[in-house]
Amino acid sequence: MSFLHAIIASFRRDEEGQGLAEYALILALIAIVAIIALIFLGTQVSTILSKVGSSI
């Protein structure tokens, strides 16, 4: 019975590292999407921000 508890405990410890890796992958994916969006929409965003800045 203690062998079964040891196996379950090892799975629980592995999940913490796995959760951290999943958050890192999600963060990397969001960063990649943001960079791609800025590459394609950068000039439009820059124009809009310039208009807003000059109107203020």
PDB file with one MODEL, atoms N, CA, C and O in Angstrom:
MODEL        1
ATOM      1  N   MET A   1       0.828  -1.195   0.000  1.00  0.00           N
ATOM      2  CA  MET A   1       0.000   0.000   0.000  1.00  0.00           C
ATOM      3  C   MET A   1       0.871   1.257   0.000  1.00  0.00           C
ATOM      4  O   MET A   1       0.531   2.239  -0.659  1.00  0.00           O
ATOM      5  N   SER A   2       1.982   1.240   0.725  1.00  0.00           N
ATOM      6  CA  SER A   2       2.857   2.409   0.763  1.00  0.00           C
ATOM      7  C   SER A   2       3.516   2.629  -0.597  1.00  0.00           C
ATOM      8  O   SER A   2       3.838   3.762  -0.954  1.00  0.00           O
ATOM      9  N   PHE A   3       3.718   1.549  -1.360  1.00  0.00           N
ATOM     10  CA  PHE A   3       4.271   1.681  -2.712  1.00  0.00           C
ATOM     11  C   PHE A   3       3.306   2.474  -3.590  1.00  0.00           C
ATOM     12  O   PHE A   3       3.736   3.318  -4.377  1.00  0.00           O
ATOM     13  N   LEU A   4       2.025   2.213  -3.462  1.00  0.00           N
ATOM     14  CA  LEU A   4       0.998   2.933  -4.227  1.00  0.00           C
ATOM     15  C   LEU A   4       0.970   4.406  -3.838  1.00  0.00           C
ATOM     16  O   LEU A   4       0.829   5.274  -4.699  1.00  0.00           O
ATOM     17  N   HIS A   5       1.101   4.688  -2.560  1.00  0.00           N
ATOM     18  CA  HIS A   5       1.138   6.076  -2.093  1.00  0.00           C
ATOM     19  C   HIS A   5       2.378   6.795  -2.629  1.00  0.00           C
ATOM     20  O   HIS A   5       2.317   7.978  -2.963  1.00  0.00           O
ATOM     21  N   ALA A   6       3.498   6.079  -2.710  1.00  0.00           N
ATOM     22  CA  ALA A   6       4.723   6.683  -3.236  1.00  0.00           C
ATOM     23  C   ALA A   6       4.571   7.024  -4.717  1.00  0.00           C
ATOM     24  O   ALA A   6       5.045   8.067  -5.166  1.00  0.00           O
ATOM     25  N   ILE A   7       3.917   6.154  -5.468  1.00  0.00           N
ATOM     26  CA  ILE A   7       3.693   6.418  -6.895  1.00  0.00           C
ATOM     27  C   ILE A   7       2.770   7.616  -7.075  1.00  0.00           C
ATOM     28  O   ILE A   7       3.033   8.476  -7.916  1.00  0.00           O
ATOM     29  N   ILE A   8       1.708   7.682  -6.307  1.00  0.00           N
ATOM     30  CA  ILE A   8       0.775   8.811  -6.394  1.00  0.00           C
ATOM     31  C   ILE A   8       1.471  10.109  -5.999  1.00  0.00           C
ATOM     32  O   ILE A   8       1.253  11.146  -6.625  1.00  0.00           O
ATOM     33  N   ALA A   9       2.299  10.058  -4.972  1.00  0.00           N
ATOM     34  CA  ALA A   9       3.030  11.252  -4.538  1.00  0.00           C
ATOM     35  C   ALA A   9       4.003  11.714  -5.617  1.00  0.00           C
ATOM     36  O   ALA A   9       4.188  12.917  -5.800  1.00  0.00           O
ATOM     37  N   SER A  10       4.626  10.781  -6.335  1.00  0.00           N
ATOM     38  CA  SER A  10       5.561  11.184  -7.395  1.00  0.00           C
ATOM     39  C   SER A  10       4.804  11.846  -8.545  1.00  0.00           C
ATOM     40  O   SER A  10       5.318  12.780  -9.160  1.00  0.00           O
ATOM     41  N   PHE A  11       3.592  11.377  -8.845  1.00  0.00           N
ATOM     42  CA  PHE A  11       2.792  12.033  -9.885  1.00  0.00           C
ATOM     43  C   PHE A  11       2.388  13.442  -9.463  1.00  0.00           C
ATOM     44  O   PHE A  11       2.367  14.352 -10.292  1.00  0.00           O
ATOM     45  N   ARG A  12       2.076  13.629  -8.217  1.00  0.00           N
ATOM     46  CA  ARG A  12       1.700  14.964  -7.727  1.00  0.00           C
ATOM     47  C   ARG A  12       2.869  15.934  -7.835  1.00  0.00           C
ATOM     48  O   ARG A  12       2.677  17.091  -8.209  1.00  0.00           O
ATOM     49  N   ARG A  13       4.059  15.488  -7.517  1.00  0.00           N
ATOM     50  CA  ARG A  13       5.231  16.355  -7.616  1.00  0.00           C
ATOM     51  C   ARG A  13       5.526  16.710  -9.068  1.00  0.00           C
ATOM     52  O   ARG A  13       5.952  17.828  -9.358  1.00  0.00           O
ATOM     53  N   ASP A  14       5.307  15.781  -9.970  1.00  0.00           N
ATOM     54  CA  ASP A  14       5.573  16.029 -11.387  1.00  0.00           C
ATOM     55  C   ASP A  14       4.600  17.037 -11.968  1.00  0.00           C
ATOM     56  O   ASP A  14       4.946  17.749 -12.911  1.00  0.00           O
ATOM     57  N   GLU A  15       3.394  17.115 -11.430  1.00  0.00           N
ATOM     58  CA  GLU A  15       2.398  18.033 -11.962  1.00  0.00           C
ATOM     59  C   GLU A  15       2.782  19.488 -11.732  1.00  0.00           C
ATOM     60  O   GLU A  15       2.426  20.345 -12.540  1.00  0.00           O
ATOM     61  N   GLU A  16       3.490  19.787 -10.664  1.00  0.00           N
ATOM     62  CA  GLU A  16       3.884  21.167 -10.405  1.00  0.00           C
ATOM     63  C   GLU A  16       4.818  21.665 -11.500  1.00  0.00           C
ATOM     64  O   GLU A  16       4.645  22.775 -12.004  1.00  0.00           O
ATOM     65  N   GLY A  17       5.791  20.869 -11.866  1.00  0.00           N
ATOM     66  CA  GLY A  17       6.694  21.240 -12.940  1.00  0.00           C
ATOM     67  C   GLY A  17       5.983  21.311 -14.273  1.00  0.00           C
ATOM     68  O   GLY A  17       6.279  22.171 -15.102  1.00  0.00           O
ATOM     69  N   GLN A  18       5.044  20.400 -14.477  1.00  0.00           N
ATOM     70  CA  GLN A  18       4.281  20.388 -15.715  1.00  0.00           C
ATOM     71  C   GLN A  18       3.409  21.630 -15.809  1.00  0.00           C
ATOM     72  O   GLN A  18       3.292  22.212 -16.888  1.00  0.00           O
ATOM     73  N   GLY A  19       2.804  22.045 -14.724  1.00  0.00           N
ATOM     74  CA  GLY A  19       1.984  23.255 -14.731  1.00  0.00           C
ATOM     75  C   GLY A  19       2.809  24.486 -15.055  1.00  0.00           C
ATOM     76  O   GLY A  19       2.362  25.365 -15.792  1.00  0.00           O
ATOM     77  N   LEU A  20       4.011  24.549 -14.505  1.00  0.00           N
ATOM     78  CA  LEU A  20       4.904  25.664 -14.781  1.00  0.00           C
ATOM     79  C   LEU A  20       5.299  25.684 -16.255  1.00  0.00           C
ATOM     80  O   LEU A  20       5.356  26.746 -16.876  1.00  0.00           O
ATOM     81  N   ALA A  21       5.567  24.518 -16.804  1.00  0.00           N
ATOM     82  CA  ALA A  21       5.920  24.431 -18.228  1.00  0.00           C
ATOM     83  C   ALA A  21       4.747  24.844 -19.101  1.00  0.00           C
ATOM     84  O   ALA A  21       4.943  25.498 -20.125  1.00  0.00           O
ATOM     85  N   GLU A  22       3.538  24.476 -18.715  1.00  0.00           N
ATOM     86  CA  GLU A  22       2.363  24.865 -19.495  1.00  0.00           C
ATOM     87  C   GLU A  22       2.168  26.378 -19.461  1.00  0.00           C
ATOM     88  O   GLU A  22       1.856  26.982 -20.488  1.00  0.00           O
ATOM     89  N   TYR A  23       2.345  26.991 -18.311  1.00  0.00           N
ATOM     90  CA  TYR A  23       2.235  28.450 -18.232  1.00  0.00           C
ATOM     91  C   TYR A  23       3.308  29.127 -19.077  1.00  0.00           C
ATOM     92  O   TYR A  23       3.044  30.145 -19.718  1.00  0.00           O
ATOM     93  N   ALA A  24       4.508  28.572 -19.081  1.00  0.00           N
ATOM     94  CA  ALA A  24       5.587  29.139 -19.897  1.00  0.00           C
ATOM     95  C   ALA A  24       5.269  29.025 -21.376  1.00  0.00           C
ATOM     96  O   ALA A  24       5.539  29.954 -22.137  1.00  0.00           O
ATOM     97  N   LEU A  25       4.701  27.903 -21.797  1.00  0.00           N
ATOM     98  CA  LEU A  25       4.322  27.741 -23.194  1.00  0.00           C
ATOM     99  C   LEU A  25       3.206  28.698 -23.593  1.00  0.00           C
ATOM    100  O   LEU A  25       3.233  29.262 -24.687  1.00  0.00           O
ATOM    101  N   ILE A  26       2.236  28.884 -22.719  1.00  0.00           N
ATOM    102  CA  ILE A  26       1.151  29.819 -23.005  1.00  0.00           C
ATOM    103  C   ILE A  26       1.696  31.241 -23.108  1.00  0.00           C
ATOM    104  O   ILE A  26       1.307  31.994 -24.001  1.00  0.00           O
ATOM    105  N   LEU A  27       2.590  31.608 -22.200  1.00  0.00           N
ATOM    106  CA  LEU A  27       3.193  32.940 -22.238  1.00  0.00           C
ATOM    107  C   LEU A  27       4.001  33.143 -23.512  1.00  0.00           C
ATOM    108  O   LEU A  27       3.947  34.214 -24.118  1.00  0.00           O
ATOM    109  N   ALA A  28       4.746  32.129 -23.920  1.00  0.00           N
ATOM    110  CA  ALA A  28       5.523  32.223 -25.159  1.00  0.00           C
ATOM    111  C   ALA A  28       4.603  32.362 -26.367  1.00  0.00           C
ATOM    112  O   ALA A  28       4.896  33.134 -27.281  1.00  0.00           O
ATOM    113  N   LEU A  29       3.502  31.629 -26.382  1.00  0.00           N
ATOM    114  CA  LEU A  29       2.546  31.718 -27.486  1.00  0.00           C
ATOM    115  C   LEU A  29       1.923  33.104 -27.555  1.00  0.00           C
ATOM    116  O   LEU A  29       1.767  33.656 -28.645  1.00  0.00           O
ATOM    117  N   ILE A  30       1.568  33.670 -26.421  1.00  0.00           N
ATOM    118  CA  ILE A  30       0.999  35.018 -26.398  1.00  0.00           C
ATOM    119  C   ILE A  30       2.021  36.033 -26.895  1.00  0.00           C
ATOM    120  O   ILE A  30       1.677  36.951 -27.639  1.00  0.00           O
ATOM    121  N   ALA A  31       3.275  35.870 -26.486  1.00  0.00           N
ATOM    122  CA  ALA A  31       4.321  36.783 -26.938  1.00  0.00           C
ATOM    123  C   ALA A  31       4.524  36.687 -28.446  1.00  0.00           C
ATOM    124  O   ALA A  31       4.693  37.708 -29.113  1.00  0.00           O
ATOM    125  N   ILE A  32       4.508  35.480 -28.986  1.00  0.00           N
ATOM    126  CA  ILE A  32       4.676  35.305 -30.434  1.00  0.00           C
ATOM    127  C   ILE A  32       3.524  35.938 -31.190  1.00  0.00           C
ATOM    128  O   ILE A  32       3.738  36.605 -32.202  1.00  0.00           O
ATOM    129  N   VAL A  33       2.299  35.735 -30.710  1.00  0.00           N
ATOM    130  CA  VAL A  33       1.125  36.332 -31.365  1.00  0.00           C
ATOM    131  C   VAL A  33       1.205  37.859 -31.305  1.00  0.00           C
ATOM    132  O   VAL A  33       0.884  38.534 -32.283  1.00  0.00           O
ATOM    133  N   ALA A  34       1.628  38.401 -30.172  1.00  0.00           N
ATOM    134  CA  ALA A  34       1.747  39.859 -30.041  1.00  0.00           C
ATOM    135  C   ALA A  34       2.805  40.411 -30.989  1.00  0.00           C
ATOM    136  O   ALA A  34       2.602  41.460 -31.600  1.00  0.00           O
ATOM    137  N   ILE A  35       3.926  39.718 -31.115  1.00  0.00           N
ATOM    138  CA  ILE A  35       4.983  40.173 -32.018  1.00  0.00           C
ATOM    139  C   ILE A  35       4.519  40.131 -33.465  1.00  0.00           C
ATOM    140  O   ILE A  35       4.768  41.067 -34.225  1.00  0.00           O
ATOM    141  N   ILE A  36       3.846  39.054 -33.851  1.00  0.00           N
ATOM    142  CA  ILE A  36       3.337  38.948 -35.224  1.00  0.00           C
ATOM    143  C   ILE A  36       2.302  40.034 -35.495  1.00  0.00           C
ATOM    144  O   ILE A  36       2.293  40.627 -36.573  1.00  0.00           O
ATOM    145  N   ALA A  37       1.431  40.296 -34.526  1.00  0.00           N
ATOM    146  CA  ALA A  37       0.430  41.350 -34.694  1.00  0.00           C
ATOM    147  C   ALA A  37       1.096  42.707 -34.852  1.00  0.00           C
ATOM    148  O   ALA A  37       0.663  43.514 -35.675  1.00  0.00           O
ATOM    149  N   LEU A  38       2.137  42.970 -34.082  1.00  0.00           N
ATOM    150  CA  LEU A  38       2.844  44.249 -34.200  1.00  0.00           C
ATOM    151  C   LEU A  38       3.574  44.378 -35.530  1.00  0.00           C
ATOM    152  O   LEU A  38       3.681  45.473 -36.081  1.00  0.00           O
ATOM    153  N   ILE A  39       4.073  43.264 -36.041  1.00  0.00           N
ATOM    154  CA  ILE A  39       4.757  43.310 -37.336  1.00  0.00           C
ATOM    155  C   ILE A  39       3.772  43.681 -38.442  1.00  0.00           C
ATOM    156  O   ILE A  39       4.067  44.525 -39.289  1.00  0.00           O
ATOM    157  N   PHE A  40       2.601  43.042 -38.429  1.00  0.00           N
ATOM    158  CA  PHE A  40       1.632  43.285 -39.493  1.00  0.00           C
ATOM    159  C   PHE A  40       0.836  44.569 -39.301  1.00  0.00           C
ATOM    160  O   PHE A  40       0.448  45.204 -40.282  1.00  0.00           O
ATOM    161  N   LEU A  41       0.589  44.960 -38.062  1.00  0.00           N
ATOM    162  CA  LEU A  41      -0.244  46.134 -37.795  1.00  0.00           C
ATOM    163  C   LEU A  41       0.554  47.307 -37.245  1.00  0.00           C
ATOM    164  O   LEU A  41      -0.033  48.306 -36.829  1.00  0.00           O
ATOM    165  N   GLY A  42       1.867  47.207 -37.236  1.00  0.00           N
ATOM    166  CA  GLY A  42       2.712  48.225 -36.619  1.00  0.00           C
ATOM    167  C   GLY A  42       2.533  49.602 -37.201  1.00  0.00           C
ATOM    168  O   GLY A  42       2.431  50.584 -36.465  1.00  0.00           O
ATOM    169  N   THR A  43       2.495  49.687 -38.523  1.00  0.00           N
ATOM    170  CA  THR A  43       2.368  51.013 -39.147  1.00  0.00           C
ATOM    171  C   THR A  43       1.007  51.626 -38.865  1.00  0.00           C
ATOM    172  O   THR A  43       0.907  52.835 -38.652  1.00  0.00           O
ATOM    173  N   GLN A  44      -0.035  50.819 -38.861  1.00  0.00           N
ATOM    174  CA  GLN A  44      -1.376  51.331 -38.579  1.00  0.00           C
ATOM    175  C   GLN A  44      -1.482  51.810 -37.135  1.00  0.00           C
ATOM    176  O   GLN A  44      -2.052  52.867 -36.863  1.00  0.00           O
ATOM    177  N   VAL A  45      -0.927  51.026 -36.212  1.00  0.00           N
ATOM    178  CA  VAL A  45      -0.957  51.410 -34.801  1.00  0.00           C
ATOM    179  C   VAL A  45      -0.137  52.680 -34.596  1.00  0.00           C
ATOM    180  O   VAL A  45      -0.544  53.565 -33.843  1.00  0.00           O
ATOM    181  N   SER A  46       0.998  52.776 -35.251  1.00  0.00           N
ATOM    182  CA  SER A  46       1.846  53.964 -35.134  1.00  0.00           C
ATOM    183  C   SER A  46       1.116  55.199 -35.649  1.00  0.00           C
ATOM    184  O   SER A  46       1.205  56.265 -35.040  1.00  0.00           O
ATOM    185  N   THR A  47       0.400  55.071 -36.756  1.00  0.00           N
ATOM    186  CA  THR A  47      -0.363  56.190 -37.311  1.00  0.00           C
ATOM    187  C   THR A  47      -1.459  56.631 -36.345  1.00  0.00           C
ATOM    188  O   THR A  47      -1.647  57.826 -36.117  1.00  0.00           O
ATOM    189  N   ILE A  48      -2.168  55.683 -35.788  1.00  0.00           N
ATOM    190  CA  ILE A  48      -3.246  56.012 -34.853  1.00  0.00           C
ATOM    191  C   ILE A  48      -2.690  56.682 -33.604  1.00  0.00           C
ATOM    192  O   ILE A  48      -3.255  57.665 -33.125  1.00  0.00           O
ATOM    193  N   LEU A  49      -1.586  56.159 -33.073  1.00  0.00           N
ATOM    194  CA  LEU A  49      -1.000  56.777 -31.881  1.00  0.00           C
ATOM    195  C   LEU A  49      -0.459  58.177 -32.181  1.00  0.00           C
ATOM    196  O   LEU A  49      -0.519  59.060 -31.326  1.00  0.00           O
ATOM    197  N   SER A  50       0.057  58.380 -33.363  1.00  0.00           N
ATOM    198  CA  SER A  50       0.530  59.721 -33.741  1.00  0.00           C
ATOM    199  C   SER A  50      -0.631  60.705 -33.815  1.00  0.00           C
ATOM    200  O   SER A  50      -0.510  61.850 -33.378  1.00  0.00           O
ATOM    201  N   LYS A  51      -1.754  60.256 -34.368  1.00  0.00           N
ATOM    202  CA  LYS A  51      -2.942  61.127 -34.450  1.00  0.00           C
ATOM    203  C   LYS A  51      -3.459  61.476 -33.069  1.00  0.00           C
ATOM    204  O   LYS A  51      -3.826  62.620 -32.804  1.00  0.00           O
ATOM    205  N   VAL A  52      -3.487  60.470 -32.178  1.00  0.00           N
ATOM    206  CA  VAL A  52      -3.962  60.711 -30.816  1.00  0.00           C
ATOM    207  C   VAL A  52      -3.010  61.660 -30.095  1.00  0.00           C
ATOM    208  O   VAL A  52      -3.453  62.571 -29.396  1.00  0.00           O
ATOM    209  N   GLY A  53      -1.715  61.452 -30.262  1.00  0.00           N
ATOM    210  CA  GLY A  53      -0.729  62.303 -29.612  1.00  0.00           C
ATOM    211  C   GLY A  53      -0.782  63.727 -30.108  1.00  0.00           C
ATOM    212  O   GLY A  53      -0.633  64.660 -29.319  1.00  0.00           O
ATOM    213  N   SER A  54      -0.990  63.919 -31.395  1.00  0.00           N
ATOM    214  CA  SER A  54      -1.039  65.288 -31.933  1.00  0.00           C
ATOM    215  C   SER A  54      -2.340  65.994 -31.549  1.00  0.00           C
ATOM    216  O   SER A  54      -2.364  67.218 -31.422  1.00  0.00           O
ATOM    217  N   SER A  55      -3.409  65.240 -31.366  1.00  0.00           N
ATOM    218  CA  SER A  55      -4.669  65.862 -30.971  1.00  0.00           C
ATOM    219  C   SER A  55      -4.670  66.279 -29.502  1.00  0.00           C
ATOM    220  O   SER A  55      -5.442  67.153 -29.109  1.00  0.00           O
ATOM    221  N   ILE A  56      -3.836  65.678 -28.713  1.00  0.00           N
ATOM    222  CA  ILE A  56      -3.740  66.032 -27.296  1.00  0.00           C
ATOM    223  C   ILE A  56      -2.860  67.243 -27.205  1.00  0.00           C
ATOM    224  O   ILE A  56      -2.616  67.748 -26.109  1.00  0.00           O
TER     225      ILE A  56
ENDMDL
END
